Amino acid sequence: MIKDLIGKLTDAFLKDEKSNIGKLFLIVDEQLTALKSALTTAENWRDIDAAKGKALDLLGDNVSQDRGRATDEIYRVLIRGKVARNVSDGTTNRIIEALAKTLNCKPGEIHIVSSKENNEDEPATIIVKKAPIEALSKVGMSATQFSNIVQKTVAAGVRVAYVDLNGTFRFSSSANSIETSQYGFSTDGTDGGTLGGIFQPEDDYPLPI
């Protein structure tokens, strides 16, 4: 940028960075570069996935979502969840869509059934049979916190019985023959069953939802 500034001078001035006016332009160039960087950062931080700290707090204020003790990663989940819940009608498909948007994962990573579908008799109850374990671990969300988010997403009067956080990996049903299954060992790291497990913080604080 400094060369462009000096190049705009008339021939009455010495067009050299080491000249007095060139040194002044160096100072201006530093300030303009810093300003451009600040404006670029401010523009980027309008994106919820890029915003941090106070900038993220302002995004949360826009949807009336408190931060509480949540980290930036979990606060992003809360903000997305608040927006997604506002357009959810309480049906199973909409609940799954809302949770997928909340956790920034694919709807296929979540499976919800009613207690009746799971051969249980409790009315107005759902069970999360499949949860996005990788997405939860990525943001550092505990099983309890995720269960609370699910409970907040379902319709009033509906209870979340439990969330199944087991993986899909299965051993062969026969010890003496080779069995091909989508739930067995992976061949290239992209297929096969998944292992269970989720991040469990020492301080499992409640979320402001």
N, CA and C atoms as a LAMMPS dump frame, in Angstrom:
ITEM: TIMESTEP
0
ITEM: NUMBER OF ATOMS
627
ITEM: BOX BOUNDS ff ff ff
-5.0000000000000000e+02 5.0000000000000000e+02
-5.0000000000000000e+02 5.0000000000000000e+02
-5.0000000000000000e+02 5.0000000000000000e+02
ITEM: ATOMS id mol type element x y z
1 1 1 N 0.82 -1.205 0
2 1 2 C 0 0 0
3 1 3 C 0.857 1.258 0
4 2 1 N 2.011 1.213 0.672
5 2 2 C 2.879 2.384 0.763
6 2 3 C 3.329 2.847 -0.614
7 3 1 N 3.615 1.905 -1.497
8 3 2 C 4.052 2.265 -2.85
9 3 3 C 2.924 2.937 -3.621
10 4 1 N 1.691 2.493 -3.39
11 4 2 C 0.546 3.12 -4.051
12 4 3 C 0.363 4.555 -3.571
13 5 1 N 0.544 4.766 -2.261
14 5 2 C 0.396 6.112 -1.708
15 5 3 C 1.453 7.058 -2.269
16 6 1 N 2.694 6.592 -2.269
17 6 2 C 3.783 7.429 -2.786
18 6 3 C 3.606 7.679 -4.279
19 7 1 N 3.103 6.685 -4.984
20 7 2 C 2.909 6.827 -6.423
21 7 3 C 1.876 7.874 -6.787
22 8 1 N 0.984 8.21 -5.84
23 8 2 C -0.054 9.209 -6.106
24 8 3 C 0.444 10.639 -5.897
25 9 1 N 1.663 10.785 -5.379
26 9 2 C 2.232 12.125 -5.187
27 9 3 C 2.507 12.787 -6.531
28 10 1 N 2.424 14.094 -6.524
29 10 2 C 2.805 14.834 -7.738
30 10 3 C 4.322 14.839 -7.86
31 11 1 N 4.797 15.257 -9.02
32 11 2 C 6.245 15.275 -9.261
33 11 3 C 6.962 16.325 -8.43
34 12 1 N 6.208 17.142 -7.721
35 12 2 C 6.838 18.159 -6.874
36 12 3 C 7.444 17.534 -5.618
37 13 1 N 7.091 16.281 -5.328
38 13 2 C 7.588 15.599 -4.133
39 13 3 C 8.554 14.484 -4.52
40 14 1 N 9.464 14.2 -3.6
41 14 2 C 10.405 13.104 -3.796
42 14 3 C 9.685 11.791 -3.492
43 15 1 N 9.572 10.959 -4.487
44 15 2 C 8.825 9.706 -4.329
45 15 3 C 9.747 8.6 -3.825
46 16 1 N 10.085 8.719 -2.54
47 16 2 C 11.018 7.786 -1.908
48 16 3 C 10.527 7.486 -0.496
49 17 1 N 10.504 6.209 -0.113
50 17 2 C 10.045 5.822 1.223
51 17 3 C 10.92 6.411 2.321
52 18 1 N 12.164 6.741 1.998
53 18 2 C 13.087 7.271 3.002
54 18 3 C 12.989 8.784 3.138
55 19 1 N 12.213 9.419 2.267
56 19 2 C 12.034 10.868 2.372
57 19 3 C 11.114 11.183 3.545
58 20 1 N 11.035 12.444 3.913
59 20 2 C 10.193 12.834 5.047
60 20 3 C 8.728 12.486 4.807
61 21 1 N 8.246 12.813 3.603
62 21 2 C 6.843 12.507 3.318
63 21 3 C 6.634 10.996 3.197
64 22 1 N 7.692 10.291 2.732
65 22 2 C 7.617 8.835 2.66
66 22 3 C 7.488 8.22 4.046
67 23 1 N 8.2 8.792 5.024
68 23 2 C 8.126 8.302 6.404
69 23 3 C 6.74 8.552 6.992
70 24 1 N 6.145 9.7 6.622
71 24 2 C 4.785 9.984 7.086
72 24 3 C 3.799 8.964 6.514
73 25 1 N 4.004 8.638 5.237
74 25 2 C 3.14 7.646 4.601
75 25 3 C 3.311 6.259 5.226
76 26 1 N 4.517 5.965 5.713
77 26 2 C 4.739 4.686 6.393
78 26 3 C 3.878 4.589 7.649
79 27 1 N 3.789 5.707 8.377
80 27 2 C 2.956 5.742 9.584
81 27 3 C 1.484 5.567 9.213
82 28 1 N 1.067 6.297 8.163
83 28 2 C -0.32 6.187 7.701
84 28 3 C -0.621 4.767 7.234
85 29 1 N 0.346 4.174 6.539
86 29 2 C 0.171 2.811 6.035
87 29 3 C -0.036 1.82 7.175
88 30 1 N 0.723 1.96 8.252
89 30 2 C 0.58 1.071 9.409
90 30 3 C -0.81 1.207 10.027
91 31 1 N -1.281 2.46 10.128
92 31 2 C -2.599 2.692 10.717
93 31 3 C -3.718 2.137 9.832
94 32 1 N -3.572 2.336 8.527
95 32 2 C -4.582 1.824 7.6
96 32 3 C -4.62 0.297 7.6
97 33 1 N -3.437 -0.319 7.697
98 33 2 C -3.368 -1.784 7.741
99 33 3 C -4.036 -2.322 9.005
100 34 1 N -3.766 -1.648 10.15
101 34 2 C -4.377 -2.063 11.413
102 34 3 C -5.892 -1.891 11.368
103 35 1 N -6.344 -0.78 10.76
104 35 2 C -7.781 -0.527 10.648
105 35 3 C -8.449 -1.567 9.759
106 36 1 N -7.798 -1.89 8.641
107 36 2 C -8.343 -2.893 7.73
108 36 3 C -8.446 -4.247 8.415
109 37 1 N -7.426 -4.59 9.207
110 37 2 C -7.439 -5.86 9.93
111 37 3 C -8.582 -5.903 10.943
112 38 1 N -8.792 -4.771 11.654
113 38 2 C -9.864 -4.705 12.647
114 38 3 C -11.235 -4.833 11.988
115 39 1 N -11.41 -4.167 10.848
116 39 2 C -12.688 -4.234 10.138
117 39 3 C -12.949 -5.635 9.594
118 40 1 N -11.882 -6.286 9.112
119 40 2 C -12.02 -7.654 8.605
120 40 3 C -12.419 -8.608 9.725
121 41 1 N -11.777 -8.441 10.899
122 41 2 C -12.104 -9.275 12.056
123 41 3 C -13.548 -9.056 12.491
124 42 1 N -13.966 -7.778 12.527
125 42 2 C -15.342 -7.46 12.921
126 42 3 C -16.346 -8.089 11.958
127 43 1 N -16.027 -8.071 10.672
128 43 2 C -16.909 -8.673 9.667
129 43 3 C -16.978 -10.188 9.841
130 44 1 N -15.802 -10.794 10.075
131 44 2 C -15.758 -12.251 10.258
132 44 3 C -16.506 -12.673 11.512
133 45 1 N -16.433 -11.872 12.565
134 45 2 C -17.047 -12.226 13.838
135 45 3 C -18.56 -12.045 13.84
136 46 1 N -19.112 -11.591 12.733
137 46 2 C -20.568 -11.586 12.61
138 46 3 C -21.076 -13.003 12.357
139 47 1 N -20.156 -13.89 11.991
140 47 2 C -20.471 -15.309 11.796
141 47 3 C -20.376 -16.007 13.148
142 48 1 N -21.425 -16.699 13.544
143 48 2 C -21.449 -17.339 14.862
144 48 3 C -20.319 -18.342 15.046
145 49 1 N -19.885 -18.983 13.962
146 49 2 C -18.823 -19.983 14.069
147 49 3 C -17.445 -19.351 14.218
148 50 1 N -17.327 -18.056 13.944
149 50 2 C -16.035 -17.377 14.043
150 50 3 C -15.969 -16.426 15.231
151 51 1 N -17.115 -15.958 15.694
152 51 2 C -17.15 -14.983 16.786
153 51 3 C -16.61 -15.569 18.085
154 52 1 N -15.99 -14.705 18.88
155 52 2 C -15.435 -15.12 20.166
156 52 3 C -15.733 -14.063 21.224
157 53 1 N -15.716 -14.507 22.48
158 53 2 C -15.816 -13.571 23.592
159 53 3 C -17 -12.63 23.527
160 54 1 N -16.709 -11.323 23.679
161 54 2 C -17.762 -10.305 23.721
162 54 3 C -18.555 -10.263 22.428
163 55 1 N -17.89 -10.475 21.29
164 55 2 C -18.605 -10.484 20.009
165 55 3 C -19.654 -11.591 19.985
166 56 1 N -19.326 -12.741 20.567
167 56 2 C -20.281 -13.85 20.63
168 56 3 C -21.411 -13.524 21.6
169 57 1 N -21.086 -12.819 22.688
170 57 2 C -22.114 -12.391 23.641
171 57 3 C -23.154 -11.507 22.96
172 58 1 N -22.695 -10.625 22.075
173 58 2 C -23.612 -9.727 21.37
174 58 3 C -24.547 -10.509 20.456
175 59 1 N -24.027 -11.559 19.814
176 59 2 C -24.878 -12.411 18.979
177 59 3 C -25.916 -13.123 19.838
178 60 1 N -25.5 -13.545 21.03
179 60 2 C -26.434 -14.189 21.945
180 60 3 C -27.51 -13.232 22.428
181 61 1 N -27.122 -11.969 22.661
182 61 2 C -28.094 -10.959 23.095
183 61 3 C -29.171 -10.738 22.041
184 62 1 N -28.802 -10.893 20.772
185 62 2 C -29.764 -10.678 19.682
186 62 3 C -30.927 -11.662 19.736
187 63 1 N -30.689 -12.851 20.308
188 63 2 C -31.756 -13.862 20.394
189 63 3 C -32.15 -14.127 21.845
190 64 1 N -31.703 -13.227 22.744
191 64 2 C -32.024 -13.329 24.181
192 64 3 C -31.546 -14.642 24.79
193 65 1 N -30.343 -15.052 24.434
194 65 2 C -29.758 -16.265 24.997
195 65 3 C -28.606 -15.888 25.919
196 66 1 N -28.773 -16.157 27.217
197 66 2 C -27.709 -15.88 28.183
198 66 3 C -26.559 -16.861 27.999
199 67 1 N -25.36 -16.426 28.391
200 67 2 C -24.184 -17.301 28.307
201 67 3 C -24.038 -18.154 29.558
202 68 1 N -24.269 -17.561 30.729
203 68 2 C -24.001 -18.291 31.965
204 68 3 C -22.521 -18.597 32.081
205 69 1 N -22.197 -19.839 32.371
206 69 2 C -20.797 -20.259 32.498
207 69 3 C -20.301 -20.986 31.253
208 70 1 N -21.085 -20.953 30.208
209 70 2 C -20.755 -21.71 28.999
210 70 3 C -19.504 -21.183 28.307
211 71 1 N -18.719 -22.099 27.776
212 71 2 C -17.568 -21.734 26.959
213 71 3 C -18.07 -21.209 25.613
214 72 1 N -17.169 -20.64 24.821
215 72 2 C -17.562 -20.154 23.496
216 72 3 C -18.168 -21.272 22.659
217 73 1 N -17.563 -22.471 22.734
218 73 2 C -18.039 -23.6 21.932
219 73 3 C -19.475 -23.98 22.299
220 74 1 N -19.739 -24.095 23.591
221 74 2 C -21.084 -24.48 24.029
222 74 3 C -22.065 -23.327 23.845
223 75 1 N -21.578 -22.091 24.009
224 75 2 C -22.464 -20.936 23.82
225 75 3 C -22.96 -20.86 22.378
226 76 1 N -22.106 -21.232 21.429
227 76 2 C -22.547 -21.276 20.027
228 76 3 C -23.695 -22.277 19.864
229 77 1 N -23.583 -23.403 20.558
230 77 2 C -24.64 -24.423 20.515
231 77 3 C -25.942 -23.853 21.078
232 78 1 N -25.844 -23.114 22.184
233 78 2 C -27.037 -22.541 22.808
234 78 3 C -27.705 -21.517 21.901
235 79 1 N -26.893 -20.694 21.235
236 79 2 C -27.451 -19.67 20.342
237 79 3 C -28.153 -20.322 19.155
238 80 1 N -27.465 -21.288 18.529
239 80 2 C -28.092 -21.979 17.392
240 80 3 C -29.362 -22.697 17.835
241 81 1 N -29.318 -23.271 19.046
242 81 2 C -30.476 -23.984 19.568
243 81 3 C -31.66 -23.066 19.807
244 82 1 N -31.374 -21.861 20.312
245 82 2 C -32.461 -20.9 20.571
246 82 3 C -33.166 -20.531 19.271
247 83 1 N -32.391 -20.307 18.226
248 83 2 C -32.965 -19.965 16.92
249 83 3 C -33.748 -21.147 16.353
250 84 1 N -33.176 -22.352 16.449
251 84 2 C -33.815 -23.547 15.885
252 84 3 C -35.112 -23.884 16.613
253 85 1 N -35.133 -23.72 17.933
254 85 2 C -36.343 -24.044 18.706
255 85 3 C -37.506 -23.119 18.36
256 86 1 N -37.177 -21.899 17.97
257 86 2 C -38.233 -20.929 17.66
258 86 3 C -39.052 -21.326 16.439
259 87 1 N -38.49 -22.171 15.577
260 87 2 C -39.213 -22.574 14.357
261 87 3 C -39.611 -24.047 14.394
262 88 1 N -39.388 -24.713 15.525
263 88 2 C -39.742 -26.126 15.646
264 88 3 C -41.198 -26.262 16.073
265 89 1 N -41.918 -27.224 15.461
266 89 2 C -43.329 -27.421 15.808
267 89 3 C -43.549 -28.609 16.742
268 90 1 N -42.458 -29.218 17.217
269 90 2 C -42.587 -30.3 18.187
270 90 3 C -42.697 -31.683 17.597
271 91 1 N -42.828 -31.802 16.273
272 91 2 C -42.872 -33.126 15.657
273 91 3 C -41.476 -33.743 15.678
274 92 1 N -41.422 -35.063 15.546
275 92 2 C -40.134 -35.753 15.635
276 92 3 C -39.141 -35.242 14.602
277 93 1 N -39.591 -35.088 13.368
278 93 2 C -38.681 -34.622 12.312
279 93 3 C -38.161 -33.217 12.597
280 94 1 N -39.038 -32.344 13.075
281 94 2 C -38.613 -30.977 13.378
282 94 3 C -37.683 -30.943 14.592
283 95 1 N -37.918 -31.835 15.547
284 95 2 C -37.021 -31.92 16.705
285 95 3 C -35.627 -32.324 16.244
286 96 1 N -35.57 -33.318 15.366
287 96 2 C -34.283 -33.779 14.838
288 96 3 C -33.598 -32.664 14.055
289 97 1 N -34.364 -31.947 13.228
290 97 2 C -33.796 -30.836 12.46
291 97 3 C -33.263 -29.751 13.39
292 98 1 N -34.015 -29.447 14.445
293 98 2 C -33.595 -28.417 15.391
294 98 3 C -32.317 -28.82 16.117
295 99 1 N -32.243 -30.086 16.539
296 99 2 C -31.047 -30.561 17.234
297 99 3 C -29.845 -30.595 16.3
298 100 1 N -30.078 -30.96 15.034
299 100 2 C -28.986 -30.996 14.059
300 100 3 C -28.427 -29.596 13.825
301 101 1 N -29.314 -28.609 13.715
302 101 2 C -28.863 -27.226 13.553
303 101 3 C -28.17 -26.735 14.817
304 102 1 N -28.688 -27.15 15.96
305 102 2 C -28.098 -26.746 17.237
306 102 3 C -26.661 -27.228 17.36
307 103 1 N -26.421 -28.486 17
308 103 2 C -25.104 -29.095 17.16
309 103 3 C -24.264 -29.034 15.89
310 104 1 N -24.828 -28.414 14.851
311 104 2 C -24.096 -28.259 13.586
312 104 3 C -23.665 -29.616 13.033
313 105 1 N -24.615 -30.548 13.015
314 105 2 C -24.338 -31.888 12.496
315 105 3 C -25.437 -32.279 11.509
316 106 1 N -25.342 -33.471 10.945
317 106 2 C -26.33 -33.935 9.977
318 106 3 C -27.528 -34.563 10.706
319 107 1 N -28.744 -34.364 10.199
320 107 2 C -29.929 -34.965 10.829
321 107 3 C -29.828 -36.48 10.951
322 108 1 N -29.117 -37.122 10.022
323 108 2 C -28.977 -38.568 10.061
324 108 3 C -28.188 -39.075 11.256
325 109 1 N -27.5 -38.165 11.955
326 109 2 C -26.723 -38.558 13.134
327 109 3 C -27.587 -38.636 14.387
328 110 1 N -28.86 -38.298 14.247
329 110 2 C -29.776 -38.294 15.388
330 110 3 C -30.988 -39.164 15.068
331 111 1 N -31.359 -40.014 16.01
332 111 2 C -32.535 -40.875 15.82
333 111 3 C -33.385 -40.817 17.079
334 112 1 N -34.633 -40.425 16.917
335 112 2 C -35.547 -40.29 18.051
336 112 3 C -36.777 -41.163 17.82
337 113 1 N -37.187 -41.887 18.86
338 113 2 C -38.395 -42.712 18.786
339 113 3 C -39.249 -42.441 20.014
340 114 1 N -40.519 -42.78 19.914
341 114 2 C -41.4 -42.682 21.079
342 114 3 C -41.208 -43.918 21.946
343 115 1 N -41.632 -43.832 23.184
344 115 2 C -41.522 -44.989 24.082
345 115 3 C -42.323 -46.167 23.547
346 116 1 N -43.45 -45.869 22.928
347 116 2 C -44.286 -46.932 22.372
348 116 3 C -43.545 -47.681 21.268
349 117 1 N -42.82 -46.945 20.425
350 117 2 C -42.045 -47.58 19.355
351 117 3 C -40.92 -48.435 19.924
352 118 1 N -40.515 -48.12 21.15
353 118 2 C -39.434 -48.863 21.795
354 118 3 C -39.978 -49.917 22.753
355 119 1 N -41.267 -50.25 22.587
356 119 2 C -41.932 -51.269 23.417
357 119 3 C -41.94 -50.903 24.894
358 120 1 N -42.079 -49.621 25.173
359 120 2 C -42.234 -49.148 26.544
360 120 3 C -43.576 -48.436 26.636
361 121 1 N -44.191 -48.491 27.809
362 121 2 C -45.586 -48.064 27.937
363 121 3 C -45.79 -46.619 28.392
364 122 1 N -44.748 -45.931 28.782
365 122 2 C -44.938 -44.575 29.306
366 122 3 C -45.416 -43.631 28.199
367 123 1 N -46.536 -42.954 28.394
368 123 2 C -47.051 -42.045 27.354
369 123 3 C -46.275 -40.725 27.306
370 124 1 N -46.398 -40.035 26.186
371 124 2 C -45.783 -38.713 26
372 124 3 C -44.307 -38.717 26.39
373 125 1 N -43.605 -39.725 25.924
374 125 2 C -42.181 -39.862 26.246
375 125 3 C -41.408 -40.233 24.985
376 126 1 N -40.242 -39.649 24.827
377 126 2 C -39.395 -39.995 23.685
378 126 3 C -38.044 -40.509 24.174
379 127 1 N -37.36 -41.193 23.282
380 127 2 C -36.034 -41.739 23.577
381 127 3 C -35.1 -41.352 22.429
382 128 1 N -33.955 -40.828 22.763
383 128 2 C -32.944 -40.526 21.746
384 128 3 C -32.106 -41.786 21.573
385 129 1 N -32.403 -42.537 20.509
386 129 2 C -31.723 -43.815 20.289
387 129 3 C -30.327 -43.64 19.701
388 130 1 N -30.13 -42.532 19.016
389 130 2 C -28.831 -42.268 18.402
390 130 3 C -28.51 -40.793 18.58
391 131 1 N -27.335 -40.506 19.124
392 131 2 C -26.925 -39.125 19.372
393 131 3 C -25.615 -38.832 18.644
394 132 1 N -25.386 -37.581 18.254
395 132 2 C -24.154 -37.205 17.545
396 132 3 C -22.976 -37.095 18.507
397 133 1 N -22.432 -38.246 18.885
398 133 2 C -21.375 -38.285 19.897
399 133 3 C -20.175 -37.432 19.507
400 134 1 N -19.778 -37.509 18.231
401 134 2 C -18.611 -36.742 17.782
402 134 3 C -18.851 -35.236 17.923
403 135 1 N -20.048 -34.782 17.566
404 135 2 C -20.372 -33.356 17.667
405 135 3 C -20.388 -32.906 19.122
406 136 1 N -20.903 -33.745 20.016
407 136 2 C -20.947 -33.406 21.438
408 136 3 C -19.545 -33.327 22.026
409 137 1 N -18.714 -34.29 21.685
410 137 2 C -17.346 -34.308 22.198
411 137 3 C -16.538 -33.134 21.658
412 138 1 N -16.84 -32.721 20.434
413 138 2 C -16.104 -31.627 19.799
414 138 3 C -16.274 -30.319 20.56
415 139 1 N -17.48 -30.067 21.061
416 139 2 C -17.733 -28.821 21.794
417 139 3 C -17.564 -28.997 23.297
418 140 1 N -17.351 -30.237 23.755
419 140 2 C -17.161 -30.479 25.182
420 140 3 C -18.455 -30.456 25.969
421 141 1 N -19.518 -30.988 25.386
422 141 2 C -20.82 -30.989 26.057
423 141 3 C -21.067 -32.327 26.735
424 142 1 N -21.546 -32.275 27.966
425 142 2 C -21.792 -33.498 28.73
426 142 3 C -23.119 -34.125 28.333
427 143 1 N -23.315 -35.369 28.765
428 143 2 C -24.561 -36.079 28.477
429 143 3 C -25.748 -35.372 29.126
430 144 1 N -25.551 -34.878 30.342
431 144 2 C -26.625 -34.179 31.049
432 144 3 C -27.014 -32.898 30.328
433 145 1 N -26.02 -32.151 29.88
434 145 2 C -26.296 -30.903 29.169
435 145 3 C -27.042 -31.164 27.868
436 146 1 N -26.64 -32.213 27.15
437 146 2 C -27.328 -32.549 25.901
438 146 3 C -28.767 -32.968 26.182
439 147 1 N -28.969 -33.752 27.229
440 147 2 C -30.325 -34.185 27.59
441 147 3 C -31.215 -32.981 27.894
442 148 1 N -30.65 -31.981 28.561
443 148 2 C -31.418 -30.774 28.882
444 148 3 C -31.804 -30.008 27.618
445 149 1 N -30.892 -29.976 26.641
446 149 2 C -31.191 -29.302 25.378
447 149 3 C -32.31 -30.032 24.639
448 150 1 N -32.248 -31.366 24.63
449 150 2 C -33.301 -32.151 23.983
450 150 3 C -34.64 -31.89 24.668
451 151 1 N -34.638 -31.889 26.008
452 151 2 C -35.872 -31.663 26.758
453 151 3 C -36.459 -30.291 26.443
454 152 1 N -35.59 -29.314 26.257
455 152 2 C -36.052 -27.959 25.949
456 152 3 C -36.597 -27.861 24.527
457 153 1 N -36.182 -28.784 23.663
458 153 2 C -36.577 -28.738 22.252
459 153 3 C -37.921 -29.41 21.994
460 154 1 N -38.254 -30.43 22.793
461 154 2 C -39.514 -31.156 22.571
462 154 3 C -40.698 -30.313 23.026
463 155 1 N -41.892 -30.741 22.642
464 155 2 C -43.105 -30.005 22.994
465 155 3 C -43.367 -30.069 24.497
466 156 1 N -44.118 -29.097 24.988
467 156 2 C -44.47 -29.071 26.404
468 156 3 C -45.267 -30.32 26.761
469 157 1 N -44.96 -30.918 27.9
470 157 2 C -45.661 -32.117 28.337
471 157 3 C -45.024 -33.408 27.885
472 158 1 N -44.022 -33.317 27.015
473 158 2 C -43.308 -34.511 26.544
474 158 3 C -42.015 -34.654 27.335
475 159 1 N -41.76 -35.858 27.821
476 159 2 C -40.561 -36.101 28.628
477 159 3 C -39.534 -36.891 27.828
478 160 1 N -38.271 -36.539 28.018
479 160 2 C -37.177 -37.303 27.416
480 160 3 C -36.785 -38.39 28.408
481 161 1 N -37.082 -39.645 28.077
482 161 2 C -36.811 -40.749 29.001
483 161 3 C -35.315 -40.927 29.21
484 162 1 N -34.581 -41.039 28.117
485 162 2 C -33.128 -41.152 28.21
486 162 3 C -32.501 -40.947 26.839
487 163 1 N -31.195 -40.739 26.856
488 163 2 C -30.421 -40.563 25.627
489 163 3 C -29.414 -41.697 25.542
490 164 1 N -29.493 -42.477 24.482
491 164 2 C -28.586 -43.61 24.289
492 164 3 C -27.292 -43.107 23.65
493 165 1 N -26.202 -43.212 24.389
494 165 2 C -24.909 -42.74 23.89
495 165 3 C -23.978 -43.897 23.559
496 166 1 N -24.552 -45.066 23.353
497 166 2 C -23.739 -46.216 22.966
498 166 3 C -23.353 -46.114 21.493
499 167 1 N -22.218 -46.689 21.148
500 167 2 C -21.799 -46.718 19.752
501 167 3 C -22.53 -47.808 18.99
502 168 1 N -22.251 -47.914 17.698
503 168 2 C -22.933 -48.908 16.859
504 168 3 C -22.078 -50.144 16.602
505 169 1 N -20.831 -50.152 17.104
506 169 2 C -19.926 -51.266 16.797
507 169 3 C -20.468 -52.583 17.351
508 170 1 N -20.363 -53.632 16.534
509 170 2 C -20.792 -54.966 16.949
510 170 3 C -19.772 -55.997 16.48
511 171 1 N -19.523 -57 17.338
512 171 2 C -18.685 -58.126 16.927
513 171 3 C -19.518 -59.091 16.087
514 172 1 N -18.843 -59.979 15.421
515 172 2 C -19.522 -60.962 14.583
516 172 3 C -20.432 -61.842 15.436
517 173 1 N -21.557 -62.217 14.875
518 173 2 C -22.491 -63.09 15.592
519 173 3 C -22.036 -64.54 15.558
520 174 1 N -21.049 -64.831 14.709
521 174 2 C -20.523 -66.192 14.606
522 174 3 C -19.01 -66.172 14.771
523 175 1 N -18.51 -67.051 15.635
524 175 2 C -17.067 -67.087 15.89
525 175 3 C -16.312 -67.908 14.852
526 176 1 N -17.021 -68.67 14.05
527 176 2 C -16.369 -69.597 13.118
528 176 3 C -16.509 -69.217 11.644
529 177 1 N -17.116 -68.071 11.38
530 177 2 C -17.277 -67.666 9.98
531 177 3 C -17.118 -66.156 9.849
532 178 1 N -16.765 -65.722 8.648
533 178 2 C -16.596 -64.296 8.38
534 178 3 C -17.958 -63.664 8.124
535 179 1 N -18.214 -62.593 8.799
536 179 2 C -19.494 -61.901 8.65
537 179 3 C -19.248 -60.462 8.189
538 180 1 N -19.945 -60.035 7.165
539 180 2 C -19.829 -58.668 6.659
540 180 3 C -20.979 -57.83 7.209
541 181 1 N -20.625 -56.726 7.871
542 181 2 C -21.647 -55.884 8.477
543 181 3 C -21.177 -54.436 8.501
544 182 1 N -22.106 -53.506 8.375
545 182 2 C -21.776 -52.081 8.44
546 182 3 C -21.414 -51.658 9.861
547 183 1 N -21.639 -52.556 10.826
548 183 2 C -21.342 -52.235 12.215
549 183 3 C -20.074 -52.917 12.724
550 184 1 N -19.309 -53.551 11.837
551 184 2 C -18.083 -54.233 12.241
552 184 3 C -16.879 -53.317 12.205
553 185 1 N -15.678 -53.924 12.044
554 185 2 C -14.444 -53.151 11.985
555 185 3 C -14.386 -52.34 10.695
556 186 1 N -13.71 -51.201 10.759
557 186 2 C -13.575 -50.34 9.588
558 186 3 C -12.498 -50.873 8.654
559 187 1 N -12.689 -50.651 7.364
560 187 2 C -11.688 -51.074 6.374
561 187 3 C -10.79 -49.921 5.946
562 188 1 N -11.339 -48.709 5.958
563 188 2 C -10.541 -47.564 5.507
564 188 3 C -10.724 -46.314 6.361
565 189 1 N -11.353 -46.454 7.513
566 189 2 C -11.542 -45.31 8.395
567 189 3 C -12.813 -44.519 8.136
568 190 1 N -13.562 -44.89 7.102
569 190 2 C -14.791 -44.161 6.779
570 190 3 C -16.045 -45.002 6.97
571 191 1 N -15.863 -46.308 7.199
572 191 2 C -17.019 -47.177 7.389
573 191 3 C -16.885 -47.912 8.719
574 192 1 N -17.772 -48.873 8.94
575 192 2 C -17.712 -49.656 10.171
576 192 3 C -18.495 -49.029 11.308
577 193 1 N -18.625 -49.774 12.399
578 193 2 C -19.352 -49.291 13.564
579 193 3 C -18.58 -48.233 14.329
580 194 1 N -19.291 -47.504 15.159
581 194 2 C -18.675 -46.449 15.968
582 194 3 C -18.645 -46.868 17.431
583 195 1 N -17.704 -46.303 18.175
584 195 2 C -17.595 -46.565 19.607
585 195 3 C -18.395 -45.533 20.383
586 196 1 N -18.85 -45.904 21.558
587 196 2 C -19.588 -44.979 22.396
588 196 3 C -18.637 -44.102 23.184
589 197 1 N -19.2 -43.296 24.045
590 197 2 C -18.367 -42.439 24.882
591 197 3 C -18.624 -40.98 24.61
592 198 1 N -18.508 -40.167 25.652
593 198 2 C -18.755 -38.737 25.528
594 198 3 C -17.94 -38.005 26.582
595 199 1 N -17.6 -36.771 26.297
596 199 2 C -16.846 -35.953 27.242
597 199 3 C -17.675 -35.721 28.501
598 200 1 N -17.09 -35.957 29.655
599 200 2 C -17.781 -35.725 30.918
600 200 3 C -16.915 -34.801 31.774
601 201 1 N -17.226 -33.505 31.838
602 201 2 C -16.384 -32.57 32.585
603 201 3 C -16.457 -32.807 34.084
604 202 1 N -15.406 -32.394 34.766
605 202 2 C -15.381 -32.53 36.224
606 202 3 C -16.448 -31.645 36.853
607 203 1 N -16.636 -30.46 36.261
608 203 2 C -17.65 -29.525 36.743
609 203 3 C -18.788 -29.485 35.726
610 204 1 N -19.79 -30.328 35.911
611 204 2 C -20.891 -30.436 34.951
612 204 3 C -21.958 -29.397 35.298
613 205 1 N -21.728 -28.151 34.885
614 205 2 C -22.599 -27.038 35.257
615 205 3 C -23.879 -27.021 34.42
616 206 1 N -24.975 -26.495 34.978
617 206 2 C -26.23 -26.395 34.225
618 206 3 C -26.147 -25.295 33.174
619 207 1 N -26.898 -25.468 32.089
620 207 2 C -26.901 -24.476 31.017
621 207 3 C -28.1 -23.539 31.169
622 208 1 N -27.941 -22.275 30.822
623 208 2 C -29.045 -21.302 30.946
624 208 3 C -30.047 -21.417 29.8
625 209 1 N -30.845 -22.485 29.814
626 209 2 C -31.841 -22.692 28.757
627 209 3 C -33.219 -22.896 29.379
